[in-house]
Amino acid sequence: MDDIVKVVLLAGRLLTALICEYLDWAGLGHTLKVYLPECNLPKDFWKEELKDFSNKNQYDSNKNGDSGPLLLEVLEGYLKIRGLVPLCDFCSFS
């Protein structure tokens, strides 16, 4: 398999896991139940995927507690770098 194809597949799995975590956090369980079969992925694959990502990148997935999913943190970081406004009044960039 081509190296670029491997990178794209790995990025796709991570992005899918981030979306699944967000859907779970947002209470969209039914959407998650539909989304995973559409992606041909097992029920809780995303939990292991994010755990592996966290371990490989020395990211503490528990540092935010219940503040939100990693996808939200990524988006907030992007907005901060771009000098754009927070997503909402109670969102912080700390």
C-alpha positions, -999 to +999 in steps of 0.1 A: +000+000+000+013+034-009+025+056+020+002+084+011-028+061+011-018+048+046-016+084+059-050+092+044-066+061+059-051+068+094-062+104+092-097+093+082-099+069+111-088+096+136-113+121+121-141+095+123-131+088+160-132+126+167-167+128+152-179+098+171-166+113+204-184+145+196-217+127+188-215+108+220-207+139+240-236+158+224-260+131+233-266+121+197-266+083+204-290+075+176-269+094+150-238+076+163-256+042+159-263+051+123-230+067+115-207+038+126-223+012+104-223+036+075-185+038+080-183+000+083-168+003+118-176-016+150-196+001+178-169+014+201-139+015+177-136+052+183-128+049+220-098+027+213-087+049+184-087+080+206-070+061+234-042+050+210-039+086+196-036+100+231-010+074+241+011+079+210+011+117+212+013+120+250-020+138+251-039+136+284-074+129+273-086+134+309-071+169+313-104+185+303-126+164+325-161+168+313-155+201+294-159+186+260-146+164+232-112+166+216-128+179+183-141+209+202-106+215+216-091+213+182-116+238+168-111+262+197-073+260+192-077+268+155-098+298+162-073+310+188-044+307+164-064+326+138-073+353+163-110+346+158-137+348+185-146+318+208-174+295+197-196+307+225-196+330+256-188+301+280-161+286+258-125+293+268-091+289+252-073+280+284 
